[in-house]
Amino acid sequence: MEEIKFGFENLAVWQKAIEFAHRVIQILEKIETDRKHYRLIENCEAAACSIASNIAEGKGRYSKKEFIQFLYIARGSLFETITSLVIFYRNGWISNNDLQEMKLLGSEIGKMLISLINSIRKSS
């Protein structure tokens, strides 16, 4: 069967965001903390997955203005995820290496999002 692809799957920033979400989930699966913190962990997973989801949703919209708005939402989700990871590090739940790795990848994604936004604006 031929592989079916959606347009957003060709976006390098979406691909990086998928990698980012996958890595965040891997890191969070290693956390051993009592039950009362599951909500924080689930929120971080949701924020990490929201980055790629918002890129995809924006790509599916009919106007460039809407696409840009969803890219800004994706950027907000990226910042939310990094903030959660900093909190997890400060609580001793994740390593500094994991945090720095995610900050580096997050920084790349943030730059890619801004570049894409600027590119869309210029083509308007």
Backbone as numpy.savetxt, mean C-alpha at the origin, in Angstrom:
# Nx Ny Nz CAx CAy CAz Cx Cy Cz
-5.61 -22.08 -21.01 -6.44 -20.91 -21.01 -5.55 -19.66 -21.01
-5.94 -18.69 -21.80 -5.19 -17.44 -21.89 -5.38 -16.62 -20.61
-4.27 -16.03 -20.16 -4.33 -15.20 -18.95 -5.06 -13.90 -19.24
-6.00 -13.57 -18.39 -6.75 -12.32 -18.52 -6.10 -11.29 -17.61
-5.89 -10.09 -18.14 -5.28 -9.02 -17.35 -6.14 -7.78 -17.40
-6.23 -7.12 -16.27 -6.87 -5.82 -16.19 -5.81 -4.75 -16.39
-6.22 -3.56 -16.86 -5.28 -2.48 -17.15 -4.42 -2.08 -15.97
-4.99 -2.10 -14.78 -4.22 -1.67 -13.60 -3.06 -2.62 -13.29
-3.16 -3.86 -13.75 -2.10 -4.84 -13.47 -0.80 -4.49 -14.19
-0.88 -3.65 -15.21 0.31 -3.23 -15.94 1.01 -2.04 -15.28
0.37 -1.43 -14.29 0.97 -0.29 -13.61 2.05 -0.77 -12.63
3.26 -0.26 -12.81 4.37 -0.65 -11.93 4.07 -0.34 -10.47
3.39 0.77 -10.22 3.08 1.15 -8.84 2.07 0.18 -8.22
1.14 -0.33 -9.01 0.20 -1.32 -8.50 0.95 -2.61 -8.15
1.87 -3.02 -9.02 2.66 -4.22 -8.78 3.49 -4.09 -7.49
4.10 -2.92 -7.29 4.87 -2.66 -6.06 3.94 -2.68 -4.84
2.75 -2.12 -5.00 1.79 -2.08 -3.88 1.35 -3.49 -3.50
1.21 -4.36 -4.47 0.87 -5.77 -4.19 2.01 -6.42 -3.42
3.23 -6.18 -3.87 4.41 -6.71 -3.18 4.46 -6.19 -1.74
4.19 -4.89 -1.57 4.19 -4.26 -0.26 3.16 -4.92 0.66
1.93 -5.09 0.19 0.87 -5.71 1.00 1.25 -7.14 1.38
1.78 -7.87 0.41 2.21 -9.25 0.68 3.25 -9.30 1.78
4.22 -8.40 1.69 5.31 -8.36 2.69 4.78 -7.94 4.06
3.89 -6.95 4.10 3.31 -6.52 5.37 2.59 -7.69 6.03
1.79 -8.41 5.27 1.06 -9.56 5.83 2.03 -10.61 6.36
3.11 -10.87 5.64 4.12 -11.83 6.11 4.72 -11.39 7.44
5.04 -10.12 7.55 5.61 -9.59 8.80 4.61 -9.71 9.95
3.37 -9.33 9.68 2.35 -9.33 10.73 1.99 -10.74 11.19
2.12 -11.71 10.30 1.82 -13.10 10.69 2.78 -13.61 11.75
3.94 -12.99 11.88 4.94 -13.42 12.87 4.70 -12.80 14.25
3.80 -11.83 14.32 3.56 -11.15 15.60 2.87 -12.09 16.56
3.44 -12.15 17.76 2.82 -12.94 18.82 2.47 -11.98 19.94
1.21 -11.63 20.02 0.72 -10.74 21.06 -0.65 -11.24 21.51
-1.08 -10.75 22.64 -2.37 -11.24 23.13 -3.53 -10.73 22.26
-4.66 -11.33 22.45 -5.84 -11.13 21.62 -6.29 -9.67 21.49
-6.06 -8.86 22.48 -6.59 -7.50 22.45 -5.97 -6.63 21.37
-4.90 -7.09 20.75 -4.23 -6.29 19.72 -4.56 -6.75 18.29
-5.40 -7.75 18.14 -5.73 -8.23 16.80 -6.34 -7.15 15.93
-7.11 -6.27 16.53 -7.77 -5.22 15.75 -6.74 -4.27 15.12
-5.69 -3.95 15.86 -4.62 -3.11 15.32 -3.91 -3.81 14.15
-3.67 -5.08 14.31 -3.00 -5.86 13.27 -3.89 -5.94 12.03
-5.15 -6.23 12.22 -6.08 -6.31 11.09 -6.22 -4.97 10.39
-6.20 -3.87 11.14 -6.28 -2.55 10.54 -5.05 -2.27 9.67
-3.90 -2.69 10.13 -2.66 -2.51 9.36 -2.72 -3.33 8.07
-3.19 -4.56 8.17 -3.34 -5.38 6.96 -4.30 -4.74 5.98
-5.40 -4.22 6.48 -6.39 -3.58 5.61 -5.81 -2.35 4.93
-5.08 -1.54 5.68 -4.47 -0.34 5.11 -3.45 -0.71 4.04
-2.66 -1.74 4.30 -1.64 -2.18 3.33 -2.30 -2.66 2.03
-3.38 -3.41 2.15 -4.10 -3.91 0.97 -4.85 -2.79 0.26
-5.23 -1.78 1.00 -5.97 -0.65 0.44 -5.16 0.14 -0.58
-3.85 0.11 -0.46 -3.00 0.86 -1.40 -3.24 0.37 -2.82
-3.02 -0.91 -3.06 -3.22 -1.48 -4.40 -4.68 -1.42 -4.82
-5.58 -1.63 -3.86 -7.01 -1.60 -4.19 -7.45 -0.23 -4.69
-6.96 0.84 -4.07 -7.33 2.18 -4.50 -6.70 2.54 -5.84
-5.50 2.06 -6.09 -4.88 2.28 -7.40 -5.75 1.62 -8.47
-6.16 0.38 -8.22 -6.99 -0.35 -9.17 -8.35 0.32 -9.35
-8.97 0.71 -8.26 -10.28 1.34 -8.35 -10.20 2.66 -9.11
-9.17 3.43 -8.85 -8.99 4.69 -9.57 -8.78 4.48 -11.05
-8.02 3.46 -11.40 -7.78 3.15 -12.82 -9.08 2.79 -13.52
-10.02 2.24 -12.77 -11.30 1.83 -13.34 -12.31 2.96 -13.46
-11.98 4.12 -12.96 -12.89 5.26 -13.05 -12.83 5.90 -14.43
-13.83 6.72 -14.73 -13.95 7.29 -16.07 -13.21 8.60 -16.26
-12.84 9.27 -15.18 -12.16 10.54 -15.36 -10.78 10.52 -14.72
-9.91 11.33 -15.27 -8.56 11.44 -14.71 -8.61 12.05 -13.31
-9.54 12.97 -13.11 -9.69 13.61 -11.80 -10.00 12.56 -10.73
-10.91 11.64 -11.04 -11.25 10.57 -10.09 -10.06 9.66 -9.85
-9.34 9.32 -10.93 -8.16 8.46 -10.80 -7.16 9.10 -9.85
-6.90 10.39 -10.03 -5.96 11.10 -9.16 -6.44 11.07 -7.71
-7.73 11.25 -7.49 -8.27 11.23 -6.13 -8.00 9.86 -5.47
-8.19 8.78 -6.21 -7.93 7.46 -5.65 -6.44 7.22 -5.41
-5.60 7.83 -6.23 -4.15 7.72 -6.01 -3.76 8.44 -4.71
-4.40 9.57 -4.44 -4.16 10.25 -3.17 -4.65 9.42 -1.98
-5.77 8.74 -2.15 -6.27 7.86 -1.09 -5.28 6.71 -0.87
-4.74 6.16 -1.96 -3.73 5.10 -1.85 -2.52 5.60 -1.07
-2.11 6.83 -1.34 -0.97 7.42 -0.63 -1.28 7.55 0.86
-2.50 7.95 1.18 -2.90 8.02 2.58 -2.86 6.66 3.26
-3.30 5.63 2.55 -3.24 4.27 3.10 -1.80 3.82 3.31
-0.92 4.23 2.41 0.50 3.92 2.57 1.03 4.54 3.86
0.73 5.81 4.07 1.20 6.51 5.27 0.59 5.90 6.53
-0.66 5.48 6.45 -1.32 4.83 7.58 -0.62 3.51 7.92
-0.27 2.75 6.90 0.42 1.47 7.12 1.77 1.68 7.77
2.54 2.64 7.27 3.86 2.90 7.83 3.73 3.34 9.30
2.74 4.17 9.59 2.51 4.61 10.97 2.23 3.42 11.88
1.39 2.51 11.42 1.10 1.30 12.22 2.37 0.48 12.44
3.18 0.34 11.41 4.41 -0.43 11.54 5.38 0.22 12.53
5.43 1.54 12.54 6.28 2.25 13.53 5.78 1.94 14.94
4.48 1.99 15.12 3.90 1.67 16.44 4.22 0.23 16.82
4.09 -0.69 15.88 4.39 -2.10 16.16 5.86 -2.28 16.52
6.73 -1.57 15.83 8.17 -1.63 16.16 8.41 -1.12 17.58
7.80 0.01 17.91 7.99 0.60 19.24 7.47 -0.30 20.35
6.50 -1.13 20.03 5.99 -2.10 21.00 6.78 -3.40 21.00
7.79 -3.48 20.15 8.62 -4.67 20.11 8.00 -5.84 19.37
7.00 -5.55 18.54 6.30 -6.62 17.82 6.95 -6.96 16.49
7.65 -6.00 15.89 8.36 -6.26 14.63 9.80 -5.75 14.78
10.68 -6.25 13.95 12.09 -5.86 14.03 12.35 -4.53 13.31
13.44 -3.90 13.67 13.85 -2.68 12.99 14.16 -2.97 11.52
14.73 -4.13 11.25 15.01 -4.50 9.84 13.73 -4.56 9.02
12.69 -5.19 9.58 11.40 -5.25 8.88 10.83 -3.85 8.67
10.90 -3.02 9.71 10.39 -1.65 9.60 11.13 -0.87 8.52
12.45 -0.95 8.53 13.24 -0.19 7.56 13.00 -0.69 6.13
12.86 -2.01 5.99 12.56 -2.59 4.67 11.24 -2.05 4.14
10.24 -1.98 5.01 8.92 -1.51 4.58 8.92 -0.01 4.34
9.70 0.73 5.11 9.82 2.17 4.87 10.48 2.43 3.52
11.48 1.64 3.18 12.15 1.80 1.88 11.20 1.49 0.73
10.51 0.38 0.82 9.55 0.02 -0.22 8.40 1.03 -0.25
7.95 1.46 0.91 6.89 2.46 0.98 7.30 3.78 0.36
8.55 4.17 0.58 9.06 5.41 -0.01 9.06 5.32 -1.54
9.45 4.17 -2.06 9.42 3.96 -3.52 7.99 4.09 -4.05
7.06 3.48 -3.36 5.65 3.53 -3.79 5.14 4.96 -3.72
5.46 5.66 -2.66 5.03 7.05 -2.53 5.53 7.92 -3.68
6.78 7.75 -4.04 7.35 8.50 -5.16 6.68 8.12 -6.48
6.40 6.85 -6.64 5.74 6.38 -7.86 4.33 6.95 -7.96
3.64 7.01 -6.83 2.27 7.57 -6.84 2.30 9.04 -7.25
3.21 9.81 -6.67 3.31 11.23 -7.02 3.69 11.40 -8.49
4.60 10.58 -8.98 4.98 10.65 -10.39 3.80 10.34 -11.30
3.01 9.34 -10.93 1.84 8.99 -11.73 0.82 10.12 -11.70
0.59 10.68 -10.52 -0.34 11.81 -10.40 0.11 12.97 -11.29
1.39 13.31 -11.22 1.92 14.41 -12.04 1.80 14.11 -13.53
2.02 12.85 -13.90 1.92 12.43 -15.30 0.49 12.56 -15.80
-0.46 12.16 -14.99 -1.88 12.26 -15.37 -2.28 13.72 -15.52
-1.83 14.55 -14.59 -2.15 15.98 -14.66 -1.61 16.62 -15.94
-0.39 16.26 -16.30 0.24 16.84 -17.50 -0.49 16.42 -18.78
-1.08 15.22 -18.76 -1.75 14.73 -19.96 -3.18 15.25 -20.09
-3.62 16.01 -19.10 -5.01 16.52 -19.13 -5.16 17.71 -20.06
